[in-house]
Amino acid sequence: MINDIDEKDYRFLLQAVLTKAIDDYVKLLHPKQRKRKYLQEYFLEAVDMFFDDSYLMAYIQNDSGEPMSLKDLVNLSMDSGRGSIEELQEHVVNSALKYWQDKDMNVVNIPETLQVDGHVYHVFHIDEESFYEVDYKSRSISVNKDDKNSVNQQTFIQATTEVMLYHLDIPIKKADIHRLSLAFYRLLKFNNCFVGD
């Protein structure tokens, strides 16, 4: 620890470093937030800090005068001195999910037709949100096609996931289809895979 700074101020500085890294991880998770090179660097630095066991902070030293690890940082910044890295990692991931969950972003455009393994489905509009219907006989999907609404985009992804699993002959429960499609939607959303506005 630096002799010129009292323990309370030092702990406050370490907590500020930790808070800044969490903010960088959470708010820079989506690629559109990292358009400048330095923002990309901040994000990758935060990812390494939280999830690379060999990561050391070059400019912050522990009590032994060596570069500080995340474990050192967490232990020194906590009042109890016993912080859990696993709990911190879980907190960071959950904070990112919560922050981005309700952000309306154009992730997917809902098309007129959907091609799944050579099968063509017509996509018809219905007014109801959070609902879809698949008719395998007529090869049609009915869904709210207002794709400016992320709920409708998620519902469309759920319908397409169900159709894909049907044609791959993978039996799966409806609740699991929902969980799988939501995870797929988040994958597309966080990685700017399609339209990514």
C-alpha positions in Angstrom: 0.0 0.0 0.0 1.2 3.6 -0.7 2.3 5.2 2.6 0.9 8.7 1.7 -2.7 7.4 1.4 -4.6 6.3 4.5 -6.3 2.9 4.4 -9.8 4.2 4.0 -8.8 6.4 1.0 -6.8 3.5 -0.5 -9.8 1.2 -0.2 -12.0 3.8 -1.8 -9.5 4.1 -4.8 -9.5 0.3 -5.2 -13.3 0.2 -5.2 -13.3 3.0 -7.8 -11.0 0.9 -10.0 -13.3 -2.1 -9.6 -16.5 -0.1 -10.3 -14.9 1.4 -13.4 -14.0 -2.1 -14.7 -17.5 -3.3 -14.1 -19.0 -0.3 -15.9 -16.7 -0.9 -18.8 -17.7 -4.5 -19.0 -21.4 -3.9 -18.7 -21.8 -0.7 -20.8 -19.4 -1.7 -23.6 -20.7 -5.2 -24.0 -22.4 -4.4 -27.3 -20.0 -3.7 -30.2 -21.9 -0.5 -31.2 -20.7 1.0 -27.9 -17.1 0.4 -28.8 -16.7 2.4 -32.1 -13.6 4.1 -30.9 -10.3 2.1 -30.4 -9.9 3.2 -26.8 -13.4 1.9 -25.9 -12.5 -1.5 -27.4 -9.4 -1.5 -25.3 -11.3 -0.6 -22.1 -13.7 -3.4 -22.8 -11.1 -6.0 -23.5 -9.1 -4.9 -20.4 -12.3 -5.4 -18.3 -12.9 -8.8 -19.8 -9.3 -9.9 -19.0 -9.4 -8.4 -15.5 -12.5 -10.4 -14.6 -11.9 -13.7 -16.5 -8.2 -14.2 -17.1 -6.6 -15.8 -14.0 -3.1 -14.6 -15.1 -4.2 -10.9 -15.4 -2.2 -8.5 -13.3 -2.6 -4.7 -12.9 0.7 -3.2 -14.0 0.3 0.2 -12.2 -1.3 -1.0 -9.0 0.8 -3.0 -6.6 -0.2 -5.3 -3.7 1.3 -5.2 -0.2 4.3 -7.1 -1.5 5.1 -4.5 -4.1 4.1 -6.8 -7.0 1.4 -6.1 -9.7 -2.0 -6.6 -8.1 -4.3 -9.5 -9.2 -8.1 -9.3 -9.2 -8.1 -11.4 -6.0 -5.8 -8.9 -4.3 -8.0 -6.0 -5.5 -11.2 -7.7 -4.3 -9.7 -8.6 -0.9 -8.2 -5.2 -0.3 -11.3 -3.3 -1.4 -13.8 -5.3 0.7 -14.3 -4.5 4.4 -14.2 -8.2 5.3 -11.1 -8.8 3.2 -12.7 -12.0 1.8 -14.2 -11.4 -1.6 -15.3 -14.2 -3.8 -14.0 -13.9 -7.4 -16.7 -16.3 -8.6 -19.5 -14.2 -7.0 -17.9 -11.1 -8.6 -17.8 -12.7 -12.0 -21.4 -13.8 -11.7 -22.4 -10.2 -10.6 -20.6 -8.7 -13.6 -22.3 -11.1 -16.1 -25.8 -10.6 -14.4 -25.3 -6.8 -14.4 -24.6 -6.9 -18.1 -27.6 -9.0 -18.9 -29.9 -6.8 -16.8 -28.5 -3.6 -18.3 -29.0 -4.7 -21.9 -32.2 -6.8 -21.4 -34.6 -3.9 -21.9 -32.6 -1.9 -24.5 -34.7 -1.8 -27.7 -32.3 -2.6 -30.5 -33.0 -3.7 -34.0 -31.4 -7.2 -33.9 -33.4 -9.0 -36.6 -35.6 -8.0 -39.5 -38.7 -10.1 -39.8 -38.9 -11.3 -43.4 -41.9 -12.2 -45.6 -40.6 -15.7 -46.0 -38.3 -17.9 -43.9 -36.1 -20.6 -45.3 -35.2 -23.4 -42.9 -33.1 -26.3 -44.3 -34.7 -25.9 -47.7 -38.3 -25.5 -46.4 -39.9 -22.2 -47.1 -42.4 -20.7 -44.6 -44.6 -17.7 -45.3 -44.5 -15.2 -42.4 -47.9 -13.6 -41.7 -48.7 -10.6 -39.5 -50.9 -10.8 -36.4 -51.5 -7.9 -34.0 -50.8 -9.9 -30.8 -47.3 -9.5 -29.2 -45.4 -12.3 -27.5 -47.4 -14.9 -29.4 -46.7 -16.9 -32.5 -48.3 -19.8 -34.3 -46.6 -22.3 -36.6 -48.6 -24.3 -39.1 -46.4 -27.0 -40.5 -48.9 -28.3 -43.0 -49.3 -24.9 -44.7 -45.7 -23.9 -43.9 -46.6 -20.6 -42.3 -45.6 -18.6 -39.2 -48.0 -16.0 -37.8 -46.3 -13.4 -35.6 -46.4 -9.7 -35.0 -44.1 -8.4 -37.7 -43.5 -5.0 -36.2 -39.8 -5.6 -36.0 -39.1 -2.2 -34.3 -40.2 -3.9 -31.1 -37.6 -6.2 -29.5 -40.4 -8.4 -28.0 -41.6 -9.2 -31.5 -38.1 -9.9 -32.6 -37.6 -12.3 -29.7 -40.9 -14.0 -30.5 -39.9 -14.4 -34.1 -36.6 -16.0 -33.1 -38.6 -18.3 -30.8 -40.8 -19.3 -33.7 -37.8 -19.9 -36.0 -36.0 -21.9 -33.4 -39.1 -24.2 -33.0 -39.3 -24.6 -36.8 -35.6 -25.4 -37.1 -35.8 -28.0 -34.3 -38.8 -29.5 -36.0 -37.0 -30.0 -39.3 -33.9 -31.3 -37.5 -36.1 -33.8 -35.7 -34.9 -32.6 -32.3 -37.6 -33.1 -29.7 -37.6 -30.4 -27.1 -40.1 -29.0 -24.5 -41.8 -25.7 -25.3 -40.2 -24.1 -22.2 -36.8 -25.2 -23.3 -37.4 -23.8 -26.8 -38.2 -20.4 -25.2 -34.9 -20.5 -23.1 -32.9 -21.6 -26.1 -34.4 -19.0 -28.4 -33.9 -16.2 -25.8 -30.2 -17.2 -25.5 -29.9 -17.2 -29.3 -31.5 -13.8 -29.4 -29.1 -12.4 -26.8 -26.2 -14.0 -28.7 -27.2 -12.1 -31.9 -27.9 -8.9 -29.9 -24.7 -8.8 -28.0 -22.5 -9.7 -31.0 -24.1 -7.3 -33.6 -24.6 -10.4 -35.8 -27.4 -9.1 -38.1 -28.6 -5.5 -38.4 -27.2 -4.5 -34.9 -28.6 -1.0 -34.8 
